[in-house]
Amino acid sequence: ASCRLSGLGLGQKALGRLTALTRGSPSRSVTHASSCDRVAGSTRRVLLSRSTLLDRASPMNSGLHTARRATMAKSWQRARWVTCSAEESTAMSETSKASPNQVALELVDFLNNSWTHFHAVEESKKMLLAAGFTHLSECEEWDLKPGGKYFFTRNASSIIAFTLGAKFSAGNGFYCVAAHTDSPCPKLKPISASTKGGFLKVGVQTYGGGLWYTWFDRDLSVAGRVLVQRGDTLSHELVKVPRPIMRIPTLAIHLDREVNSAGFKPNTEQHFAPVLATSIKAALDGGAEAEKEKAKDAARSPHHQLLLETLAAELGCKPEDIVDFELNVCDTQPSTVAGAKSEFIFSGRLDNLAMSFCALKGLVEASNDPAALADEEMGWMVALFDNEEVGSDSAQGAGSPIMFEAMRRATKCAPGQGSEGTSSRMLRKSFLVSADMAHCLHPNYMDRHEENHQPKMHKGLVIKHNANQRYATTAVTSFLFREVAKRAGIPMQDFVVRNDMGCGSTIGPIMASGIGIRTVDVGMPQLSMHSVREMCGTDDVETSYKHFKAFFETFSSVDQLVKVDK
């Protein structure tokens, strides 16, 4: 009991009061020691006085027989109690009370609603529409006005949002924050149905550079987009199966005695297929005749009939109405604020939905101030791309001209057309913040960081540097972004990879080399990057949002501090 209670923040004085139930002072609060195990996070049970507990067991309140009440009283006597004063109770409650900032809680909601890149874009659309942004189509003519707020999507997996300052004119630049919506995960193969050893398995292909061993023994499901035939119309719809329907089981240690010494080295083609059901259970539930029909359907379908039925139940259609789909395997464990001091977020897909959310929220909040846009001559933009985890070379990735096309079209709608080099001048006046999660110093692997560049949680965004251009940061772009933080009173950090280790990359060098835009690479520090469950700090979520908001609001003046190519 002492061990359990010490974790709740009780002092030694209170711990010393562990004793059998005796007559207590009415002014003192009591709690049963065994209930301490049930106290978690921000949930705190009300401390009840001994007299209140016994009153609740009285015949007047519960209708219990007198003999039963006596039995209960003896049970209370045998129980262990801790008594503490009202002041100590308050101190205990305050010590363990959760107090994450509002932005972090909003991010958790965003993550729980964004199981896939498609869902992340859908949630982003909701944020923008609620903030008064106008939904554009790339296939239609645009009629943009200075002071307006707009967005469009491509492939339902990338989204570009932007505002035009009230004084925006042709040739003026854009201040941009770019991130990505995709994360490493298993994706269903075009022909996913597989039956082996009496189990229905689902064939998957690995997407990106995931820590695939972390996906074993997790409660898994599927989510993504589906093409559904509804009458004469082919409908593009999103789907998420919220309950666990699959699992990738590990091999028991009794059948792999060397796993702890030799390491867990699964073959992602042989060992990574999730189990959906047993063959016999699927047959018994359907009945003989029904199973024969299912077998005929399965012969024609590239996917298990059971999987199609599960999807159809979520979509409200028939299995045969499902024409095709793109589905990700997803972990069903919800994202959450965690840690003894509620200072962390435990979640999948933090890389890079955390940066996507903070960038988008920064744009929304900055553009909500009419006065800020009234004097603005530039445009503000957030670009959330797909396919960063596999190189960005797609129509909806950062390797495509999607962001530049949006900037160019906005410029053509602005007043002041007809002069020479409008698009080129617009690009040279623009500035890009490439926002992708950064590597926090790992307390168990501190030697993996360069000794003078060790980003920590709660210390703000990390500026990423690399002499070999794996990041696009320069001395000038670093100074300008750091100046934004300085004016806003926001902390910043720096990261350089060790010389004896390889360095990852971002969309920063792709964008910088593709359109010649000035770029700085930054990211929020996190642990367990590319795991099925990652972690970051709640304070950094709020700091990142504030930094991006300040970037939009103040960069016009900050950019005047240094001129390189005069």
C-alpha positions as CSV (number, residue, x, y, z in Angstrom):
1,A,0.0,0.0,0.0
2,S,2.8,2.4,0.8
3,C,4.4,1.8,-2.6
4,R,1.1,2.5,-4.3
5,L,0.3,5.6,-2.3
6,S,3.8,7.1,-2.6
7,G,3.1,7.2,-6.4
8,L,0.1,9.4,-5.7
9,G,2.2,12.1,-4.1
10,L,1.4,11.5,-0.4
11,G,4.1,12.6,2.1
12,Q,5.7,10.4,4.7
13,K,3.4,11.9,7.4
14,A,0.4,10.6,5.5
15,L,2.0,7.2,4.7
16,G,2.7,6.7,8.4
17,R,-1.0,6.7,9.1
18,L,-1.6,3.4,7.4
19,T,-3.6,1.5,10.1
20,A,-6.7,-0.5,10.7
21,L,-10.1,1.4,10.7
22,T,-10.6,3.3,13.9
23,R,-12.8,6.1,15.0
24,G,-11.6,9.1,12.9
25,S,-12.2,12.8,13.3
26,P,-15.1,14.1,11.2
27,S,-12.8,16.7,9.8
28,R,-10.5,14.1,8.3
29,S,-10.9,12.5,4.9
30,V,-10.3,8.8,4.3
31,T,-9.7,6.6,1.3
32,H,-9.4,2.8,1.1
33,A,-5.8,1.8,0.2
34,S,-6.9,-0.8,-2.4
35,S,-8.7,1.9,-4.3
36,C,-5.4,3.7,-5.0
37,D,-4.7,1.3,-7.8
38,R,-7.8,2.6,-9.6
39,V,-6.7,6.2,-9.5
40,A,-5.1,7.2,-12.9
41,G,-4.3,10.3,-14.8
42,S,-6.6,13.2,-14.2
43,T,-9.4,11.0,-12.8
44,R,-9.5,11.4,-9.0
45,R,-12.0,9.8,-6.7
46,V,-13.7,12.0,-4.1
47,L,-12.3,11.3,-0.6
48,L,-15.2,10.2,1.6
49,S,-15.3,10.3,5.4
50,R,-15.8,7.1,7.3
51,S,-19.2,8.2,8.5
52,T,-20.3,8.9,4.9
53,L,-19.2,5.4,3.8
54,L,-21.1,3.7,6.6
55,D,-24.1,5.9,6.1
56,R,-24.3,4.7,2.5
57,A,-24.4,1.2,3.7
58,S,-27.2,1.8,6.1
59,P,-30.7,0.2,5.6
60,M,-32.2,3.7,5.1
61,N,-30.1,4.3,2.1
62,S,-29.6,0.9,0.6
63,G,-32.4,-1.3,2.1
64,L,-29.9,-3.7,3.4
65,H,-30.9,-6.0,6.3
66,T,-29.4,-5.1,9.7
67,A,-27.4,-8.3,9.8
68,R,-26.0,-7.6,6.4
69,R,-25.0,-4.1,7.6
70,A,-23.2,-5.7,10.6
71,T,-21.3,-7.9,8.2
72,M,-20.3,-4.9,6.2
73,A,-19.1,-3.1,9.3
74,K,-16.8,-6.0,10.1
75,S,-15.5,-5.9,6.5
76,W,-14.7,-2.2,7.0
77,Q,-12.9,-3.1,10.2
78,R,-10.7,-5.6,8.4
79,A,-9.9,-3.1,5.6
80,R,-6.8,-0.9,5.5
81,W,-7.2,2.8,5.5
82,V,-5.2,6.0,5.1
83,T,-6.3,9.1,6.8
84,C,-5.0,12.6,5.9
85,S,-6.0,16.1,6.7
86,A,-7.9,18.3,4.3
87,E,-4.7,20.2,3.5
88,E,-2.8,17.0,2.7
89,S,-5.7,15.8,0.5
90,T,-5.7,19.0,-1.5
91,A,-1.9,18.8,-1.9
92,M,-2.2,15.2,-3.1
93,S,-4.9,16.1,-5.6
94,E,-2.9,19.1,-7.0
95,T,0.3,17.0,-7.3
96,S,-1.4,14.4,-9.5
97,K,-3.9,16.6,-11.3
98,A,-3.5,16.6,-15.1
99,S,-3.0,20.0,-16.7
100,P,-2.1,19.7,-20.4
101,N,-2.5,22.8,-22.4
102,Q,-5.5,23.2,-24.7
103,V,-3.5,23.0,-27.9
104,A,-2.2,19.6,-26.9
105,L,-5.7,18.4,-26.2
106,E,-6.8,19.6,-29.6
107,L,-3.9,17.7,-31.2
108,V,-5.0,14.5,-29.4
109,D,-8.5,14.9,-30.8
110,F,-7.0,15.6,-34.3
111,L,-4.9,12.4,-34.1
112,N,-7.7,10.2,-32.9
113,N,-9.8,11.4,-35.9
114,S,-6.9,11.1,-38.3
115,W,-6.1,7.4,-38.6
116,T,-4.9,7.8,-42.2
117,H,-3.6,10.6,-44.5
118,F,-7.1,10.8,-46.0
119,H,-8.7,11.3,-42.6
120,A,-6.1,13.9,-41.7
121,V,-7.0,16.0,-44.8
122,E,-10.7,15.6,-44.0
123,E,-10.1,16.9,-40.4
124,S,-8.0,19.8,-41.8
125,K,-10.9,20.7,-44.2
126,K,-13.2,20.9,-41.2
127,M,-10.8,23.2,-39.3
128,L,-10.5,25.5,-42.4
129,L,-14.2,25.6,-43.2
130,A,-15.0,26.4,-39.5
131,A,-12.5,29.3,-39.8
132,G,-14.2,30.8,-42.8
133,F,-11.9,29.5,-45.6
134,T,-13.4,29.0,-49.0
135,H,-13.0,25.6,-50.7
136,L,-11.5,25.8,-54.2
137,S,-11.2,23.2,-56.9
138,E,-8.1,22.9,-59.0
139,C,-10.4,22.0,-62.0
140,E,-12.2,25.3,-61.9
141,E,-11.3,29.0,-62.5
142,W,-10.3,30.8,-59.3
143,D,-11.6,34.3,-58.4
144,L,-9.4,35.3,-55.5
145,K,-9.5,38.6,-53.6
146,P,-7.0,40.3,-51.4
147,G,-7.9,39.6,-47.8
148,G,-9.5,36.2,-48.8
149,K,-8.9,32.8,-47.2
150,Y,-8.9,29.7,-49.4
151,F,-7.9,26.0,-49.6
152,F,-8.0,23.0,-52.0
153,T,-7.1,19.4,-51.9
154,R,-5.5,16.9,-54.3
155,N,-6.1,13.2,-54.2
156,A,-7.9,13.8,-50.9
157,S,-4.5,13.2,-49.3
158,S,-2.8,16.6,-49.7
159,I,-4.2,20.0,-48.8
160,I,-3.0,23.6,-49.5
161,A,-4.5,26.5,-47.5
162,F,-3.6,30.1,-47.9
163,T,-4.7,33.7,-47.2
164,L,-3.9,36.8,-49.1
165,G,-3.1,40.0,-47.3
166,A,-5.4,42.9,-48.0
167,K,-2.5,44.7,-49.7
168,F,-1.3,41.6,-51.7
169,S,-0.4,42.4,-55.3
170,A,1.3,40.5,-58.2
171,G,4.9,39.8,-57.5
172,N,4.6,39.7,-53.7
173,G,5.7,36.5,-52.0
174,F,4.2,33.8,-49.7
175,Y,5.3,32.8,-46.2
176,C,4.8,29.1,-46.1
177,V,4.9,26.2,-43.6
178,A,5.0,22.8,-45.2
179,A,4.5,19.4,-43.6
180,H,3.2,16.0,-44.6
181,T,0.1,13.9,-43.8
182,D,1.5,10.3,-44.3
183,S,3.2,8.1,-41.8
184,P,4.9,4.6,-42.1
185,C,2.3,1.8,-41.9
186,P,1.3,-1.5,-43.5
187,K,-1.0,-1.1,-46.4
188,L,-3.3,-3.8,-47.9
189,K,-2.1,-5.4,-51.1
190,P,-4.2,-5.3,-54.2
191,I,-4.9,-9.0,-53.7
192,S,-4.9,-9.3,-49.9
193,A,-6.8,-12.6,-49.3
194,S,-4.5,-15.4,-47.9
195,T,-5.4,-18.6,-46.1
196,K,-2.7,-20.6,-44.3
197,G,-2.8,-23.0,-41.4
198,G,-6.5,-22.6,-40.9
199,F,-6.3,-18.8,-40.5
200,L,-7.6,-16.1,-42.8
201,K,-4.7,-13.7,-43.3
202,V,-4.5,-10.2,-44.9
203,G,-1.6,-9.5,-47.2
204,V,0.1,-6.2,-46.6
205,Q,3.0,-4.2,-48.1
206,T,5.1,-2.0,-45.9
207,Y,4.9,1.8,-46.6
208,G,7.9,3.9,-45.6
209,G,10.6,3.1,-43.1
210,G,8.6,1.9,-40.1
211,L,9.9,0.2,-37.0
212,W,7.9,-2.9,-38.1
213,Y,8.6,-5.0,-35.0
214,T,6.5,-2.5,-33.0
215,W,3.4,-3.6,-35.0
216,F,3.4,-7.1,-33.6
217,D,0.9,-8.0,-30.9
218,R,-1.0,-4.8,-31.3
219,D,-4.8,-4.5,-31.6
220,L,-5.2,-3.6,-35.3
221,S,-7.9,-2.5,-37.7
222,V,-8.1,-0.8,-41.1
223,A,-9.0,2.6,-42.4
224,G,-8.7,4.5,-45.6
225,R,-10.8,5.3,-48.7
226,V,-13.3,3.2,-50.6
227,L,-15.0,3.4,-53.9
228,V,-18.6,2.4,-53.4
229,Q,-21.2,1.8,-56.1
230,R,-24.4,3.6,-54.9
231,G,-27.0,3.2,-57.6
232,D,-25.7,4.8,-60.8
233,T,-23.0,6.8,-58.9
234,L,-19.5,5.7,-57.9
235,S,-18.9,7.3,-54.5
236,H,-15.6,8.2,-53.0
237,E,-15.9,7.6,-49.2
238,L,-13.7,7.4,-46.1
239,V,-14.0,4.4,-43.8
240,K,-12.6,3.5,-40.4
241,V,-13.3,0.3,-38.5
242,P,-12.9,1.4,-34.9
243,R,-12.8,-2.0,-33.3
244,P,-9.8,-4.4,-33.3
245,I,-10.2,-6.9,-36.1
246,M,-6.7,-8.1,-36.8
247,R,-3.4,-8.9,-35.1
248,I,0.1,-9.8,-36.1
249,P,1.1,-12.4,-33.5
250,T,4.7,-12.9,-32.5
251,L,6.3,-16.4,-32.2
252,A,6.4,-17.8,-28.6
253,I,9.8,-17.7,-27.1
254,H,9.6,-21.5,-26.6
255,L,9.8,-21.8,-30.4
256,D,12.5,-19.1,-30.8
257,R,14.8,-19.5,-27.9
258,E,17.5,-17.1,-29.3
259,V,15.2,-14.1,-29.9
260,N,16.4,-12.1,-26.9
261,S,20.1,-12.6,-27.7
262,A,20.1,-12.8,-31.5
263,G,17.4,-10.1,-31.8
264,F,13.9,-10.0,-33.3
265,K,14.3,-10.0,-37.0
266,P,11.0,-10.6,-38.7
267,N,10.7,-11.1,-42.5
268,T,8.1,-8.6,-43.5
269,E,6.9,-10.9,-46.4
270,Q,6.7,-14.1,-44.4
271,H,5.9,-13.0,-40.9
272,F,4.0,-9.7,-41.2
273,A,0.5,-10.7,-42.5
274,P,-2.2,-9.8,-39.9
275,V,-4.6,-12.6,-38.8
276,L,-8.2,-11.7,-39.5
277,A,-10.1,-14.9,-38.4
278,T,-9.9,-18.7,-38.3
279,S,-11.2,-20.5,-41.4
280,I,-13.5,-22.7,-39.4
281,K,-15.1,-19.9,-37.4
282,A,-15.9,-18.0,-40.6
283,A,-17.4,-21.2,-42.0
284,L,-19.5,-22.1,-38.9
285,D,-20.9,-18.6,-38.6
286,G,-22.1,-18.5,-42.2
287,G,-23.6,-22.0,-42.4
288,A,-22.9,-24.5,-45.2
289,E,-24.9,-22.9,-48.0
290,A,-23.9,-19.4,-47.1
291,E,-20.3,-20.5,-47.0
292,K,-20.6,-22.0,-50.5
293,E,-21.8,-18.7,-51.8
294,K,-19.1,-16.9,-50.0
295,A,-16.5,-19.3,-51.5
296,K,-17.8,-18.4,-54.9
297,D,-17.6,-14.7,-54.2
298,A,-14.1,-15.1,-52.7
299,A,-13.0,-16.8,-55.8
300,R,-14.0,-13.7,-57.7
301,S,-12.8,-11.2,-55.1
302,P,-9.1,-10.4,-54.3
303,H,-10.1,-9.8,-50.7
304,H,-11.6,-12.0,-47.9
305,Q,-15.4,-11.8,-47.9
306,L,-15.3,-11.3,-44.2
307,L,-13.2,-8.2,-44.6
308,L,-15.6,-6.8,-47.2
309,E,-18.6,-7.5,-45.0
310,T,-16.8,-5.7,-42.1
311,L,-16.2,-2.7,-44.4
312,A,-19.7,-2.8,-45.7
313,A,-21.2,-2.7,-42.2
314,E,-19.3,0.5,-41.5
315,L,-20.2,2.1,-44.9
316,G,-23.9,1.1,-44.8
317,C,-23.7,-0.8,-48.2
318,K,-23.5,-4.3,-49.5
319,P,-20.1,-6.1,-49.8
320,E,-20.6,-6.4,-53.5
321,D,-21.0,-2.6,-53.8
322,I,-17.4,-2.1,-52.8
323,V,-15.6,-1.6,-56.0
324,D,-12.0,-0.9,-54.7
325,F,-10.2,0.6,-51.8
326,E,-6.9,1.9,-50.4
327,L,-6.6,0.8,-46.8
328,N,-4.0,1.3,-44.1
329,V,-3.5,-1.1,-41.2
330,C,-4.0,1.1,-38.0
331,D,-3.4,0.7,-34.3
332,T,-6.7,1.0,-32.5
333,Q,-5.2,2.3,-29.2
334,P,-6.3,5.9,-28.8
335,S,-3.8,8.8,-28.7
336,T,-3.6,10.2,-25.2
337,V,-2.0,12.7,-22.9
338,A,0.2,10.7,-20.6
339,G,3.1,10.7,-18.1
340,A,3.0,11.2,-14.3
341,K,2.8,14.9,-14.9
342,S,0.6,14.7,-18.0
343,E,3.5,16.2,-20.0
344,F,3.6,13.7,-22.9
345,I,1.5,12.6,-25.8
346,F,1.6,8.9,-26.6
347,S,0.3,8.3,-30.1
348,G,0.9,6.9,-33.5
349,R,1.5,9.2,-36.5
350,L,3.0,12.1,-34.5
351,D,5.4,12.2,-37.4
352,N,4.1,14.2,-39.0
353,L,0.5,15.0,-38.0
354,A,1.8,17.0,-35.0
355,M,3.5,19.4,-37.3
356,S,0.6,19.4,-39.7
357,F,-1.8,20.3,-37.0
358,C,0.3,23.0,-35.4
359,A,1.0,24.7,-38.8
360,L,-2.7,24.7,-39.7
361,K,-3.8,26.0,-36.4
362,G,-1.2,28.7,-36.6
363,L,-2.5,29.8,-40.0
364,V,-6.1,29.7,-38.8
365,E,-5.5,31.7,-35.7
366,A,-3.3,34.3,-37.4
367,S,-5.8,34.8,-40.2
368,N,-8.7,35.2,-37.7
369,D,-7.3,38.7,-36.9
370,P,-8.7,41.1,-39.5
371,A,-6.2,43.7,-38.4
372,A,-3.2,41.4,-39.1
373,L,-4.4,40.9,-42.7
374,A,-5.3,44.5,-43.2
375,D,-1.7,45.7,-43.4
376,E,-0.2,42.5,-44.9
377,E,1.3,42.7,-48.4
378,M,2.2,39.0,-48.6
379,G,0.3,35.7,-48.7
380,W,0.4,33.1,-45.9
381,M,0.3,29.4,-46.8
382,V,0.3,25.9,-45.3
383,A,1.0,23.0,-47.5
384,L,0.4,19.4,-46.2
385,F,1.8,16.9,-48.7
386,D,1.4,13.2,-49.1
387,N,4.1,10.5,-49.8
388,E,7.0,12.2,-47.9
389,E,7.8,8.9,-46.2
390,V,8.6,7.4,-49.7
391,G,10.4,10.2,-51.4
392,S,7.6,12.7,-52.3
393,D,7.7,11.8,-56.0
394,S,4.0,11.7,-56.7
395,A,1.3,14.0,-58.0
396,Q,0.3,14.8,-54.4
397,G,3.8,14.9,-53.0
398,A,6.2,17.8,-52.3
399,G,8.1,16.7,-55.5
400,S,5.1,17.9,-57.6
401,P,4.5,21.5,-58.5
402,I,1.3,21.7,-56.4
403,M,2.4,24.4,-54.0
404,F,4.1,26.5,-56.7
405,E,1.0,26.2,-58.9
406,A,-1.2,27.5,-56.0
407,M,1.2,30.5,-55.6
408,R,1.3,31.2,-59.3
409,R,-2.5,31.1,-59.7
410,A,-3.0,33.4,-56.7
411,T,-0.5,35.8,-58.2
412,K,-2.4,35.8,-61.5
413,C,-5.6,36.8,-59.7
414,A,-3.9,39.7,-57.9
415,P,-3.8,43.3,-59.1
416,G,-0.7,44.5,-60.8
417,Q,-0.4,42.0,-63.6
418,G,1.6,42.7,-66.8
419,S,5.1,43.5,-65.4
420,E,8.1,41.4,-66.2
421,G,9.1,38.4,-64.0
422,T,6.1,38.4,-61.8
423,S,6.3,34.7,-60.8
424,S,10.1,34.9,-60.3
425,R,9.9,37.9,-58.1
426,M,7.1,36.2,-56.1
427,L,9.3,33.2,-55.4
428,R,12.4,35.2,-54.4
429,K,10.3,37.1,-51.9
430,S,8.8,33.9,-50.4
431,F,10.0,31.9,-47.5
432,L,9.4,28.2,-46.6
433,V,9.4,26.6,-43.2
434,S,9.8,22.8,-43.7
435,A,8.2,21.3,-40.6
436,D,9.0,17.7,-39.8
437,M,9.4,16.0,-36.4
438,A,12.9,16.0,-34.9
439,H,14.9,13.5,-32.9
440,C,14.8,14.2,-29.1
441,L,17.7,13.2,-27.0
442,H,17.0,9.6,-25.9
443,P,17.9,9.0,-22.2
444,N,18.9,5.4,-22.9
445,Y,20.9,6.1,-26.0
446,M,22.5,9.5,-25.4
447,D,25.6,8.5,-27.4
448,R,23.5,8.6,-30.6
449,H,23.5,12.4,-30.4
450,E,26.3,14.9,-31.1
451,E,27.4,16.2,-27.8
452,N,26.6,19.9,-28.5
453,H,23.4,19.3,-30.3
454,Q,21.0,17.4,-28.0
455,P,17.3,18.6,-28.5
456,K,15.1,18.1,-25.4
457,M,11.4,18.1,-24.8
458,H,9.7,21.3,-23.6
459,K,12.5,23.4,-25.2
460,G,10.8,24.5,-28.4
461,L,11.2,23.7,-32.1
462,V,14.5,22.3,-33.4
463,I,16.4,23.9,-36.3
464,K,18.0,21.2,-38.4
465,H,21.4,21.7,-40.0
466,N,23.4,19.5,-42.4
467,A,26.4,20.6,-44.4
468,N,25.6,18.0,-47.0
469,Q,22.2,19.5,-47.7
470,R,20.1,16.8,-46.2
471,Y,18.4,19.8,-44.6
472,A,17.9,23.1,-46.5
473,T,18.7,25.4,-43.6
474,T,21.2,28.2,-44.2
475,A,22.7,30.7,-41.8
476,V,20.3,33.4,-43.1
477,T,17.1,31.3,-43.0
478,S,18.1,30.0,-39.5
479,F,18.7,33.6,-38.3
480,L,15.3,34.8,-39.6
481,F,13.3,32.0,-38.1
482,R,15.2,32.3,-34.8
483,E,14.4,36.1,-34.8
484,V,10.7,35.2,-35.0
485,A,11.1,33.1,-31.9
486,K,13.1,35.8,-30.1
487,R,10.4,38.5,-30.7
488,A,7.7,36.1,-29.5
489,G,9.6,35.0,-26.4
490,I,9.7,31.4,-27.7
491,P,12.7,29.0,-27.1
492,M,14.6,27.2,-29.9
493,Q,17.1,24.4,-30.3
494,D,19.6,23.1,-32.9
495,F,20.3,19.7,-34.3
496,V,23.3,18.3,-36.2
497,V,23.7,14.6,-36.8
498,R,26.9,12.9,-35.7
499,N,29.6,12.5,-38.4
500,D,29.6,8.8,-38.0
501,M,25.9,8.4,-38.6
502,G,23.7,8.8,-41.6
503,C,21.2,11.7,-41.8
504,G,17.6,11.6,-42.7
505,S,16.0,14.2,-44.9
506,T,12.8,16.2,-45.4
507,I,10.7,17.9,-48.0
508,G,12.9,21.0,-47.4
509,P,15.7,20.2,-49.9
510,I,13.1,19.0,-52.4
511,M,11.2,22.3,-52.3
512,A,14.3,24.5,-52.1
513,S,15.9,22.9,-55.1
514,G,12.7,22.5,-57.1
515,I,11.5,26.1,-57.0
516,G,14.4,28.0,-55.5
517,I,12.6,29.2,-52.4
518,R,14.5,30.2,-49.2
519,T,14.0,27.4,-46.7
520,V,14.6,26.5,-43.1
521,D,14.1,22.9,-41.7
522,V,12.6,22.6,-38.3
523,G,10.8,20.1,-36.2
524,M,9.3,19.3,-32.8
525,P,11.4,16.9,-30.7
526,Q,10.0,13.4,-30.3
527,L,11.0,9.9,-29.2
528,S,10.2,6.5,-30.9
529,M,10.0,8.1,-34.4
530,H,8.4,5.7,-36.9
531,S,7.2,3.3,-34.1
532,V,3.5,2.3,-34.0
533,R,3.4,4.4,-30.8
534,E,5.5,7.6,-30.6
535,M,5.8,10.3,-27.9
536,C,6.4,14.0,-27.7
537,G,6.0,16.8,-25.1
538,T,2.7,18.7,-24.6
539,D,4.6,22.0,-24.0
540,D,6.3,21.6,-27.4
541,V,2.9,21.3,-29.1
542,E,1.8,24.7,-27.8
543,T,5.2,26.3,-28.5
544,S,5.2,25.0,-32.1
545,Y,1.7,26.4,-32.7
546,K,2.7,29.8,-31.2
547,H,5.9,29.9,-33.3
548,F,4.1,29.2,-36.6
549,K,1.4,31.8,-35.7
550,A,4.2,34.4,-34.9
551,F,5.9,33.5,-38.2
552,F,2.8,34.5,-40.2
553,E,2.2,37.6,-38.1
554,T,5.7,39.0,-37.9
555,F,7.8,37.7,-40.8
556,S,7.2,40.7,-43.0
557,S,9.1,42.9,-40.6
558,V,11.7,40.2,-39.7
559,D,12.5,39.7,-43.3
560,Q,13.7,43.3,-43.6
561,L,16.6,42.7,-41.2
562,V,19.0,41.1,-43.7
563,K,19.3,41.3,-47.5
564,V,21.7,38.9,-49.2
565,D,21.3,39.3,-53.0
566,K,20.8,43.0,-53.5
